[in-house]
Amino acid sequence: MQINNTSVSKSGNLLVQVPKQSTFRIEEGKYTAHIKSVRKMERQNSHGSIPLVRIQFKVRIPWLDDQFDCLAKADFPLNLECGSDLRNIINRLLGQAYLANLSGKQFDLEALVGVECEIEVEHVNVEGRENYDYPLVVVTDIQLPGTMTLTQSRNVKD
C-alpha cells in the first residue's frame, strides 16, 4: 500500500495506536459522566475580577465513546455559602454532611475529581454564534447517578 509515496508494511508490524481526540461537540441530552478536573479561574467584569470554579466532565456518549473523549464544562462562582450554586452541587454529589463536617475549615475542590454523576447538556445559541459551526454546549443539570433518564441514541434531525 502507498501513502505519501511511502510503502507501508501489510504485516501490521508498523501499526501504532492513535490516541482518542477530545471534543466538546456533544448533542443535547442526558448522559453519565465523571468529573475529570476542577480548577479555579477568574472572569473579568466592570468591577474587577470574579473568582470562578470550572468543573470539567468526561461524558460517556455510547455512540462516540470508542472514538472520542467527550467533554463538557460548567462554571460556578467560587462561593460555598449556604444556598450557593457550587455548594448545592457539592451537597448533591457528596452529601450535605460532607461540607457540614468541614464547617469553618477548608475544602479541597480536587476532592470532586473522579466523582460519578449524570449531566444534562443543552445548546445555547447566542449572538455571534453564527461564526461557529457548532452551538455553545452548556451543562444545565448535574445529578447523582441513577437520577436521570439517559439519552441512549443519537438525535437525528431532518
C-alpha positions as CSV (number, residue, x, y, z in Angstrom):
1,M,0.0,0.0,0.0
2,Q,1.3,3.5,-0.8
3,I,0.7,6.5,1.5
4,N,2.5,9.8,0.5
5,N,4.9,7.8,-1.8
6,T,6.0,5.6,1.2
7,S,5.5,1.9,1.4
8,V,3.5,0.6,4.4
9,S,4.0,-3.0,5.6
10,K,1.0,-5.2,5.2
11,S,2.2,-7.3,8.1
12,G,0.9,-4.9,10.7
13,N,4.3,-4.6,12.4
14,L,4.1,-0.8,12.0
15,L,0.7,-0.3,13.5
16,V,0.6,2.5,16.1
17,Q,-2.4,3.4,18.3
18,V,-3.8,6.8,17.5
19,P,-5.0,8.4,20.8
20,K,-8.6,9.5,21.1
21,Q,-9.3,13.1,20.3
22,S,-11.1,15.2,22.8
23,T,-14.3,17.1,21.8
24,F,-16.8,19.4,23.3
25,R,-19.2,18.7,20.4
26,I,-21.9,16.9,22.3
27,E,-25.5,16.6,21.3
28,E,-28.2,17.8,23.7
29,G,-29.2,15.0,26.1
30,K,-28.7,13.4,29.5
31,Y,-25.5,11.4,30.0
32,T,-23.4,9.6,32.6
33,A,-20.2,11.4,33.4
34,H,-17.4,11.8,35.9
35,I,-15.6,14.9,37.0
36,K,-12.3,15.0,35.1
37,S,-10.9,18.2,36.6
38,V,-11.7,21.2,38.8
39,R,-9.8,24.5,38.6
40,K,-10.1,28.0,39.9
41,M,-10.1,30.8,37.4
42,E,-11.1,34.5,37.2
43,R,-13.7,36.2,35.0
44,Q,-13.5,39.9,34.4
45,N,-16.4,42.2,34.8
46,S,-16.8,46.0,35.1
47,H,-15.9,45.9,38.8
48,G,-12.8,43.8,38.5
49,S,-12.5,40.0,38.6
50,I,-14.8,37.3,39.9
51,P,-13.3,34.1,41.1
52,L,-14.9,31.0,39.5
53,V,-14.6,27.3,39.6
54,R,-14.6,25.4,36.3
55,I,-15.7,21.8,36.6
56,Q,-14.8,19.7,33.5
57,F,-16.7,16.4,32.9
58,K,-15.7,13.4,30.9
59,V,-19.0,12.4,29.3
60,R,-19.9,8.9,28.3
61,I,-21.9,9.0,25.0
62,P,-22.5,5.5,23.7
63,W,-22.1,6.2,20.0
64,L,-19.0,8.4,20.4
65,D,-17.0,6.7,23.3
66,D,-14.9,4.5,21.1
67,Q,-13.6,7.4,19.0
68,F,-13.7,10.5,21.2
69,D,-13.2,11.7,24.8
70,C,-16.3,13.8,25.1
71,L,-16.0,16.7,27.4
72,A,-18.3,19.3,28.9
73,K,-17.8,22.1,31.4
74,A,-19.7,24.1,34.0
75,D,-18.6,27.3,35.7
76,F,-19.7,28.4,39.1
77,P,-18.9,31.5,41.3
78,L,-16.4,30.4,43.9
79,N,-18.8,30.6,46.8
80,L,-19.6,27.9,49.4
81,E,-22.2,29.9,51.3
82,C,-25.4,28.0,52.1
83,G,-27.7,28.2,49.0
84,S,-24.9,29.0,46.5
85,D,-24.9,27.0,43.2
86,L,-21.5,25.5,43.9
87,R,-22.4,24.3,47.5
88,N,-25.7,22.9,46.2
89,I,-23.8,20.8,43.6
90,I,-21.3,19.6,46.1
91,N,-24.0,18.7,48.6
92,R,-25.9,16.8,45.9
93,L,-22.9,14.8,44.8
94,L,-21.1,14.2,48.1
95,G,-24.0,14.6,50.6
96,Q,-24.8,17.5,52.9
97,A,-22.8,16.1,55.8
98,Y,-19.6,16.4,53.7
99,L,-19.4,20.2,53.8
100,A,-21.2,20.4,57.1
101,N,-18.3,18.4,58.7
102,L,-15.9,20.9,57.2
103,S,-17.7,23.9,58.7
104,G,-15.1,26.6,59.5
105,K,-12.3,24.6,57.8
106,Q,-11.1,24.3,54.2
107,F,-12.5,22.2,51.3
108,D,-10.1,20.9,48.6
109,L,-12.0,21.2,45.4
110,E,-9.9,18.3,43.9
111,A,-12.0,16.0,46.1
112,L,-14.6,16.3,43.3
113,V,-12.3,14.7,40.7
114,G,-13.4,11.2,39.8
115,V,-16.9,11.7,41.2
116,E,-19.5,9.9,39.1
117,C,-22.6,11.8,38.1
118,E,-25.2,12.4,35.4
119,I,-25.4,15.6,33.5
120,E,-27.8,17.3,31.1
121,V,-26.4,19.1,28.2
122,E,-28.2,21.8,26.2
123,H,-27.2,24.0,23.2
124,V,-27.4,27.8,23.6
125,N,-27.5,30.0,20.5
126,V,-26.2,33.4,21.5
127,E,-25.2,36.4,19.4
128,G,-22.0,35.8,17.4
129,R,-22.5,32.0,17.3
130,E,-23.1,32.2,13.6
131,N,-19.3,32.4,13.3
132,Y,-19.0,28.9,14.6
133,D,-20.2,25.6,13.1
134,Y,-21.5,24.2,16.3
135,P,-23.6,25.7,19.1
136,L,-22.4,26.6,22.6
137,V,-22.7,23.5,24.8
138,V,-23.9,24.2,28.4
139,V,-24.3,21.8,31.3
140,T,-27.7,22.7,32.7
141,D,-28.1,20.0,35.4
142,I,-25.8,17.8,37.5
143,Q,-27.3,14.9,39.5
144,L,-26.3,11.7,41.3
145,P,-26.0,8.5,39.1
146,G,-29.4,6.8,38.6
147,T,-31.4,10.0,38.8
148,M,-31.9,10.9,35.1
149,T,-33.5,9.1,32.2
150,L,-30.4,8.9,30.0
151,T,-30.1,9.6,26.2
152,Q,-29.4,6.2,24.6
153,S,-29.3,7.0,20.9
154,R,-28.3,9.8,18.6
155,N,-30.8,12.6,18.0
156,V,-31.4,12.5,14.2
157,K,-32.7,15.8,12.8
158,D,-34.3,16.2,9.4
